[in-house]
Every structure is written in C-alpha cells, then in structure tokens.
Amino acid sequence: MDSPEQALRDAHAAVVEGDLHLAESILRAASKRWRQEPEFKMRHGKVLRSIGNGRKALKVYRTVLKAHPQRADAAIAAAETASSLGKFRLAESLWGRALSVGAPTDVATTGLCRAIWIRGRKEEAWERARSAFLQGGNSSRILHDFLCECSPIIGTLVPELDLLETGELNDETPLISSRRELSIQPATFAADSVEGMAGITAADLAAPPSDVVTELLGENQIKPQIDLSEISKAPKDKETRLDVEIPDDLFDFD
C-alpha cells in the first residue's frame, strides 16, 4: 500500500472478488496508517458489518463520530448498527444526532421513531412520524410505510401519500377510456356544396343516429325529430313576376 488511493483500490478489488476478510485486513491496516482519513474507517465498518462483526463496526463508526462529529453518514451507520445489535436506547440517541447534523429528515426520523416505538413509547413514535410526514408535504415513502406498519396497532388512519409530490407516477398506470377519445372519421365535400357548408351530407342528416352518437349522447337521450323531407325533393322553378298587376294608386299618398 504505497498510497491511500492504492489501498482503496485493493480493498475494493477484494470486496468485488468476495474476499471480505482480505478487504477487512487491508482497511484495518490503512485506518491505522492514515488516521486522518475517515473514509478508511467508514469502509472498514461496512465490511465488518458484512462479515457479522457488528460490535466492532459500531466501535469504528463511533470513533469516526468522535473525530468528525458533523458526519451525518457516520451517525446513520452507527445508528443502524446499534439497531441491528438491539441497542435501541443508543440507537435513539444516534438517530437524534444524525437528524441534528443534517441527515435526510425522513430517513433519520423513521429510524428515530422506530427506536422509540420498540422502546415502548408507541404514541410518541406515531405522533413524531405523522408530524414529520405532514410537514414534508405527504411525500415521504419511508415515513408513509412506517405509519402503515403502526396504524393497525394505534388504530388511526394513515394520511394519504401524495403521488404527485413523490414523482412516482409512471407509464404503467392504465389509461382511463373516455368518451372524448371516440374517433369520428372526417368527411370531405366540394367547396361550393351545401354539404361543405354544413359539414355533413343530407343522407346522414336523415339517417338514424349511429352508435358513436348514441354513446356520446347517452342511451336515454331523446332522439331529435326533424322533418327533412324537403331535402330530397327537386327544387321548384322560380315564379316569374312579370305578369303581376300593380295597382295604379299604389304610390298615391293623398
């Protein structure tokens, strides 16, 4: 290990190959050699948890927190490790610390409320989680899942999750069929025809309504009764007005 970068590469290669014990050995040695580099300790703790040594992992994480108290990732890792070991009182303290140093609010709040719940303060855990969920705009999936777990025991309804805020809408949502989606084939007519001005043929006007029109209007609608008999008749010749007699006194205003 000539450099910190080389140590990280060697440890990563060991993890990829599945040799966790070799990775743990490399990271342990690197943590002692480069004490000011917390990244080695963070990875060392993760590998220790992977091989089942949670107690030592918790000790490593707390060492990081002591040297770097503002590291939210170390607080979260330490709290999760304490919870997995059944140390819920310590986990509650660590989750509170994670929340105070800038950890994601929903993650830290859920962990804190879960530790409080397990310690027997169920009403307090419910109210904390519910308040955080509402303040976050009903958008936290992790808080919503926790509330769904607790709801049957508490006996209170869970606030509805706002899917628009979560951004979880996808293309798999089935489309709702609408009457507006019914397709009507357009018709074309001559520009100077009566049908062109009306947009429909005379035969169509006289025909009974189709299924599409019936669906649009509804089954109980009263069908319009329009007398269209004059359309089919031939046009009458215009009467000539030349032989009409005009009275002589038509313009006599006396």
PyMOL commands that set and color helices and strands:
alter all, ss='L'
color gray80, all
select helices_A, chain A and resi 4-16+20-33+38-50+54-67+72-84+88-100+105-118+122-135+141-154+163-166+179-181+194-198+202-206+211-217+229-232+248-251
alter helices_A, ss='H'
color red, helices_A
deselect
rebuild
show_as cartoon
